Amino acid sequence: MSQRKWTIVFVPPGAGTSKMIEVSQRLLKAAASIGVVLGLAALVLGYGTVSHSVDLEKTARLERENAMLAQEFGQLQGQLTGLSDTLKTIARRDARIRLLANLEPNDPSVQQAGIGGPSGPPDQLARAGVLGRRATEVRVDLGALIRRANLLAASFDQAQDSLEHHRDRLAAMPSIMPTAGWLSSAFSRMREHPVLHYARPHEGIDVTAPTGTPIQSPAAATVVYVGWEAGYGNVIELDHGFGIHTKFAHASKLLARRGDRVKRGQIIAEVGNTGLATGPHLHYEVHVQGKPVDPLRYVLPDVVVD
C-alpha cells in the first residue's frame, strides 16, 4: 500500500508564484510529536521558573517575618527581665512587711515555686529551630513570673489580714491613763478598804483628781453599761473586744450612753465622789477574759495613738 502524502501550497501576496511542497504523513506525525514535546517542555520550564520565583518570594517573606519575630522575642525577653527584677524588689518589701505583720518569712523552698518552671512546651516547638527555642524560653520565664506574682499576692493578702488584726488589737489596748491626776492606790490582791476598814482585793487603781476632771476612753470600745452600782457609785463599762473590758467608777457625770462606739481619748465621764469613796477620784479596772489585771501593765507613754 502506497504511503499517503500531503501537499502544502504556499501562496505569496501579490502576483508571485505559488509553491507546493509534498509532505508524507509520517513526517507530519513526527513533526506534530516534536511540537507536542517542545510544548510540554516549555510548559514544564515555565512552571519551574514561576514556581522558583514564588518560592524565592515566599522565602524572602518568611525571612523578613522571622527577623521581625526575633526582634519581638528580644524585646519581650528584655521586658521579662525587667519584670523579674521588679518582682525581686517586691519580694524584698514583702519580707519586711511580713516582719511588721509578725509573720514568719516565706520558706525558701516556697519561694523557689516562682523560679524555674515546666520543662517546656510540646517537643515540636522545641525542635522548631532558633525561634522555637526562643519561644520555649519565653514561655518558661513567663510561667515562672506568673507563679512568683501569685505567691507574692497570696503573701500580701496574708500580711494584710495579720496587720489588720494587729491594728484592731492595738486599737483595743487600753494604752492611756483615763484621767489626769495622781495614783493614790495601786492594783492589789488584798488591801484594807479605806471606808469599810477590812481587807479585800483592790481590782483596779485609784487616780485622785478634782471633781469634774474629764475621764477618757483608754482605747476604742463599745459602751456596754452606764448606771449606778452599789459601792462604785456612777459606773461606766466599756467592751474593747479581744476579751478586754474596762470599768470606771465614782463618776460625777456619765456622758456616754450604752451602745455608743467611742474612740481612744474620747471623754466618756467626769471624776466624782459617788459610792463608797473618801474623796473625788477615779477607780479604774481592766478585765481580760473576765479576770482583773493591773491597768498599769497596759499604759504606754504616748506610744499607741489614733
C-alpha positions in Angstrom: 0.0 0.0 0.0 1.5 3.3 -1.1 2.2 6.0 1.6 -0.2 8.9 1.6 1.2 12.3 1.0 0.0 15.8 1.8 0.5 18.8 -0.4 1.2 22.1 1.2 0.6 25.2 -1.1 2.3 28.5 -0.2 0.6 31.4 -1.9 2.7 34.6 -1.6 0.9 38.0 -1.5 0.6 39.9 -4.7 1.4 38.2 -8.1 4.2 36.0 -7.0 4.3 32.3 -8.0 2.8 29.8 -5.6 4.9 27.0 -4.3 3.8 23.5 -3.4 5.5 21.0 -1.1 4.6 17.4 -0.7 5.0 16.0 2.8 4.5 12.5 3.8 2.0 11.6 6.5 4.8 10.0 8.6 6.8 13.3 8.5 3.7 15.2 9.6 3.2 12.9 12.5 6.9 13.2 13.5 6.7 17.0 13.3 3.5 17.0 15.4 5.1 14.8 18.0 8.1 17.0 18.2 5.8 20.1 18.6 3.9 18.5 21.4 7.2 17.5 23.2 8.6 21.0 22.8 5.3 22.5 24.0 5.3 20.3 27.1 8.9 21.1 27.8 8.1 24.8 27.5 5.2 24.4 29.9 7.4 22.5 32.4 10.2 25.0 32.1 7.8 27.9 32.6 6.1 26.3 35.6 9.5 25.6 37.2 10.6 29.2 36.6 7.3 30.6 38.1 7.4 28.2 41.0 11.0 29.1 41.7 10.2 32.8 41.7 7.2 32.1 44.0 9.5 30.1 46.4 12.1 32.8 46.4 9.4 35.4 47.3 7.9 33.2 50.0 11.4 32.5 51.4 12.2 36.2 51.5 8.9 37.0 53.2 9.5 34.3 55.8 12.9 35.6 56.4 11.5 39.1 57.0 8.9 37.7 59.3 11.4 35.6 61.2 13.6 38.7 61.6 10.6 40.6 63.0 9.7 37.7 65.3 13.3 37.5 66.5 13.3 41.2 67.3 9.9 40.9 69.1 11.3 38.0 71.1 14.3 40.0 72.1 12.2 42.9 73.3 9.9 40.5 75.2 12.8 38.9 76.8 14.1 42.3 78.0 10.7 43.1 79.4 10.5 39.8 81.2 13.9 40.5 82.7 12.7 43.9 83.9 9.6 42.3 85.4 11.7 39.7 87.1 13.8 42.5 88.7 10.6 44.3 89.8 9.2 41.1 91.4 12.5 40.6 93.3 12.2 44.2 94.7 8.6 43.5 95.7 9.7 40.2 97.3 12.2 42.1 99.5 9.5 44.5 100.6 7.1 41.6 101.2 9.7 40.1 103.6 9.8 43.4 105.6 6.0 43.7 105.6 5.7 40.1 106.9 8.1 41.0 109.7 6.0 44.0 110.6 2.9 41.8 110.5 4.5 39.4 112.9 4.6 36.6 110.3 7.4 34.2 109.5 9.3 34.9 106.3 8.3 32.8 103.3 10.1 29.4 103.4 12.9 29.4 100.8 11.5 26.2 99.3 8.2 28.0 98.8 10.0 31.0 97.2 11.5 28.5 94.7 8.0 27.9 93.4 8.4 31.1 91.4 11.7 30.1 89.9 12.3 27.7 87.0 9.2 26.2 85.5 8.0 23.4 83.3 10.4 21.6 81.0 8.8 23.3 78.1 6.0 23.1 75.6 5.5 20.2 73.2 8.6 18.8 71.5 7.6 20.1 68.1 8.0 23.7 69.4 11.4 23.0 71.0 12.5 21.5 67.7 11.4 24.4 65.6 14.8 26.0 65.2 16.1 29.1 66.9 12.7 30.8 67.1 11.1 27.7 68.6 13.8 27.6 71.3 13.3 31.3 72.0 9.6 30.8 72.3 10.3 27.9 74.7 12.5 30.2 76.9 9.9 33.0 76.9 7.1 30.6 77.8 9.1 29.1 80.7 10.2 32.5 82.0 6.6 33.9 81.8 5.2 30.8 83.6 7.8 31.3 86.4 6.9 35.0 86.8 3.2 34.3 86.9 3.8 31.8 89.8 6.0 34.2 91.6 3.5 37.0 91.3 0.7 34.7 92.6 2.9 33.8 95.5 3.6 37.4 96.4 -0.1 38.2 96.0 -1.0 35.5 98.5 1.7 36.6 100.9 0.5 40.2 100.7 -3.1 39.1 101.5 -1.8 37.1 104.5 0.2 40.1 105.7 -2.7 42.5 105.2 -5.0 40.2 107.3 -2.4 40.0 110.0 -1.8 43.7 110.0 -5.5 44.5 110.2 -5.8 42.0 113.1 -2.9 43.7 115.0 -4.2 47.1 114.1 -7.6 46.3 115.6 -5.9 44.7 118.6 -3.7 47.7 119.2 -6.7 50.0 118.9 -8.4 47.9 121.6 -5.5 48.1 124.0 -6.3 50.5 126.9 -2.9 52.2 126.5 -3.5 55.6 128.0 -4.5 56.8 131.5 -8.1 57.6 131.5 -7.7 60.8 133.6 -5.2 63.3 134.7 -4.3 63.0 138.4 -2.0 61.1 140.8 -2.1 57.4 141.6 -3.4 57.1 145.2 -4.0 53.4 145.3 -2.5 50.6 143.2 -3.8 47.3 142.0 -3.7 44.7 144.8 -4.7 41.2 145.5 -5.6 42.3 149.0 -5.8 45.7 150.8 -7.7 47.3 153.6 -10.8 49.2 152.3 -10.5 52.9 153.3 -14.2 53.1 154.2 -15.1 49.6 155.3 -11.8 49.0 157.1 -11.4 45.4 156.2 -9.1 43.6 153.8 -10.4 42.7 150.3 -9.0 42.7 146.8 -8.5 46.0 145.0 -9.1 45.1 141.4 -8.0 48.3 139.9 -6.2 51.6 140.5 -7.4 54.8 142.1 -6.4 58.1 140.5 -7.1 61.2 142.6 -8.3 64.2 140.7 -10.7 67.2 141.2 -14.4 66.6 140.7 -15.3 67.3 137.1 -11.9 66.2 135.7 -12.6 64.5 132.3 -12.4 60.7 132.1 -11.3 59.4 128.6 -11.8 56.1 127.0 -8.3 54.4 127.0 -9.0 52.7 123.7 -11.6 52.2 121.0 -14.6 50.4 122.6 -18.4 50.0 122.8 -20.2 51.2 125.9 -21.9 48.2 127.4 -23.1 49.6 130.8 -24.0 53.0 132.2 -25.6 53.4 135.6 -25.4 53.1 139.4 -23.6 50.2 141.1 -23.5 49.7 144.9 -20.2 50.7 146.3 -19.0 52.0 142.9 -21.5 54.9 142.5 -21.9 56.1 138.9 -20.2 53.5 136.7 -19.5 53.2 133.0 -18.1 50.0 131.4 -16.5 49.5 128.0 -16.0 46.4 125.8 -12.9 46.8 123.7 -13.1 43.4 122.0 -10.4 40.7 122.2 -11.8 39.8 125.7 -10.8 43.2 127.2 -13.3 45.2 129.3 -12.7 48.4 131.3 -14.6 49.9 134.3 -14.8 53.4 135.6 -16.4 54.1 139.0 -17.3 57.0 141.3 -18.0 59.4 138.4 -19.9 62.6 139.0 -21.3 62.6 135.5 -21.8 59.9 132.9 -21.5 61.4 129.4 -21.6 58.3 127.1 -24.6 56.2 126.6 -25.0 52.4 126.4 -24.3 51.3 122.8 -22.1 54.2 121.9 -19.0 53.5 119.9 -16.1 55.5 121.4 -12.5 56.2 120.3 -9.3 56.4 122.3 -9.2 59.7 124.1 -12.9 60.4 123.8 -14.5 61.9 127.0 -17.0 59.4 128.5 -17.5 60.7 132.1 -16.2 63.1 134.8 -14.4 62.3 138.0 -16.6 62.4 141.1 -17.1 61.2 144.7 -20.1 58.9 144.3 -20.5 55.5 146.0 -18.1 54.4 148.8 -15.3 57.0 148.4 -13.4 59.2 150.8 -12.9 61.9 148.2 -13.1 62.6 144.4 -11.2 60.1 142.4 -11.5 57.6 139.6 -11.5 53.9 140.3 -10.3 52.2 137.1 -10.3 48.5 136.3 -9.1 46.4 133.4 -10.5 42.8 132.9 -9.1 40.4 130.4 -11.1 37.3 129.7 -13.1 38.0 132.8 -10.1 38.3 135.1 -8.9 41.6 136.7 -5.4 42.7 135.7 -3.2 45.7 136.7 -4.2 48.5 134.4 -0.7 50.0 134.6 0.5 46.9 132.6 -1.2 48.4 129.5 -0.5 52.1 129.9 2.1 53.2 127.3 3.9 56.6 127.3 2.3 58.3 124.2 3.1 55.3 122.0 -0.2 54.0 120.8 -2.4 56.8 119.5 -5.2 57.0 116.9 
